[in-house]
């Protein structure tokens, strides 16, 4: 037996002396290899009988693995991924950290990652392992959370956020499910065309913000940009944070705000200057001198579309500390220095820059105590 097989999973009991090896491992490997062969034979992005048969074989393999763990050993469930990796299978798994008896596993075609996938929910009803296939739009990088409802007609609910398996990997879809009274199957509460619009591609997390046992869903996506800035790789992203709360009708939008980053602060500063909001503009600077400098440079008057372009940052300087721009016609250069104060970002300095070969460089970063500056 190959040495790799000895490390498929650490023993479930921490005190065990030997790595845990599930019974029927040879059968599981055989099912996995047969499934991989079937998937390699596919030539279309659909669930034909060949793909269905392959994914059912993988379901059989996973079911056998989880059954060997038992309901009290499910913290060892990630070991199935080691087995799948050894068989060169493309499988992802997510598990509720507080209720590990609830697990979701998605199987992909290892040869064509964008082809149709298969997602299975696994949960324990007492000592009986249950499973149910659900079809998700993407199935990648699933975020999962399960919570107790206190309602005997549907004692548990589940939130899922999955990402696209082809195209933009940041495209996300939300689904909310509720388990039946007898804990035998899950029904959709918000899914498919009845789901919520998260606001755009991005990243999501389930967080119990008010500590009531029911999580909120927080989603970060790119906010609508200010048209005065040319979109390119040097331009920092402005993020929008959407918070969704569980209500009687399902998850509904609770709050939406722009994440306070250095660049977002500078955008707000320019808008305040353009709109004549003196008090707001002053509050976004570290000193009155910075506001006066902005007025002297007439930064608020450059509000036309594509009138600002982010420049390459100075070597060794983080974009959160310094952002460089070209603005206006003919173009002028400026370095915007930012400062963090009590959890807020402020415009700390505005330094005109000469464009072309004689362009000024930012000061070298001050080395940390005990370290020498590099030349």
DABELRA-V383681 format. One record per backbone hydrogen bond with DSSP energy under -1.0 kcal/mol. NH is the residue of the N-H (numbers start at 1). CO is the residue of the C=O. E is the energy in kcal/mol with one decimal. If there is no record, write none. Layout:
nh=(NH	NH)
co=(CO	CO)
e=(E	E)
//
This chain:
nh=(5	6	7	8	16	28	29	30	31	32	33	34	35	36	37	38	39	40	42	46	48	52	53	54	55	56	57	58	59	60	61	62	63	64	65	66	67	68	69	70	73	76	77	79	80	81	83	84	85	86	87	88	89	92	94	96	102	103	104	105	106	107	108	115	118	120	121	122	123	125	128	130	132	134	140	143	145	147	149	154	157	158	159	160	161	162	163	164	171	173	175	176	177	178	179	180	183	187	189	190	194	195	202	203	205	207	209	216	217	218	219	220	221	223	229	230	235	240	241	242	243	244	245	247	250	252	254	255	257	259	261	265	266	267	268	269	270	271	272	273	274	275	277	278	281	282	283	285	286	291	292	293	294	295	296	297	299	301	302	303	306	307	308	309	311	317	321	322	323	325	326	327	328	332	334	335	336	337	338	339	341	344	346	347	348	349	351	353	359	371)
co=(2	3	4	5	13	24	25	26	27	28	29	30	31	32	33	34	35	36	39	44	46	48	49	50	51	52	53	54	55	56	57	58	59	60	61	62	63	64	65	66	70	73	74	76	77	78	79	80	81	82	83	85	84	106	104	102	99	122	94	120	92	118	90	112	107	105	132	103	130	128	125	123	121	119	163	161	159	157	155	151	147	177	145	175	143	173	140	171	168	162	160	190	158	187	156	185	180	178	176	176	191	192	170	220	218	216	207	207	244	205	242	203	240	238	226	308	232	221	257	219	255	217	252	250	247	245	243	243	241	239	259	261	262	263	264	265	266	267	268	269	270	271	272	276	277	278	279	282	347	287	288	289	290	291	292	293	294	298	299	301	227	304	228	326	324	314	318	318	336	334	309	332	307	327	325	351	323	349	321	346	344	341	339	284	337	337	335	333	356	368)
e=(-1.2	-1.6	-1.5	-1.2	-1.7	-2.2	-2.5	-2.0	-2.4	-2.3	-2.5	-2.2	-2.3	-2.3	-2.0	-2.0	-2.4	-2.0	-1.1	-1.6	-1.3	-2.6	-2.6	-1.9	-2.8	-2.1	-1.6	-1.7	-2.2	-2.3	-2.1	-2.6	-2.9	-2.1	-1.9	-2.9	-2.4	-1.8	-1.4	-2.2	-1.6	-2.0	-2.0	-1.8	-2.3	-1.5	-1.7	-2.5	-2.5	-2.0	-1.0	-1.5	-2.7	-2.4	-2.6	-1.7	-2.1	-2.8	-2.9	-2.5	-3.0	-2.8	-2.7	-2.1	-1.9	-3.0	-3.3	-3.4	-1.9	-3.2	-1.7	-3.6	-1.9	-2.8	-2.3	-2.8	-1.9	-2.2	-2.8	-1.6	-2.2	-2.7	-3.1	-2.9	-2.2	-2.1	-3.1	-1.9	-1.7	-2.0	-2.6	-2.8	-2.7	-2.6	-2.5	-2.6	-1.8	-3.1	-3.0	-1.8	-2.0	-1.4	-2.8	-2.0	-2.3	-2.9	-1.6	-3.0	-2.5	-2.9	-3.0	-3.0	-2.3	-3.5	-2.1	-2.8	-1.3	-3.6	-3.6	-3.1	-2.9	-3.3	-3.0	-2.7	-1.5	-2.6	-3.5	-1.6	-2.1	-2.6	-1.5	-2.3	-1.9	-2.5	-2.2	-2.2	-2.4	-2.3	-2.3	-2.2	-2.7	-2.3	-2.6	-1.7	-2.5	-2.7	-1.9	-1.6	-2.2	-1.1	-2.5	-2.2	-2.2	-2.0	-2.3	-2.3	-2.0	-1.5	-1.3	-1.4	-2.4	-1.6	-2.8	-2.8	-2.9	-1.8	-1.5	-1.8	-2.3	-2.6	-2.7	-2.4	-2.0	-2.5	-2.1	-2.7	-3.3	-2.6	-2.1	-2.4	-3.4	-1.3	-2.8	-3.1	-2.9	-1.5	-2.5	-2.3	-1.7	-2.2)
//
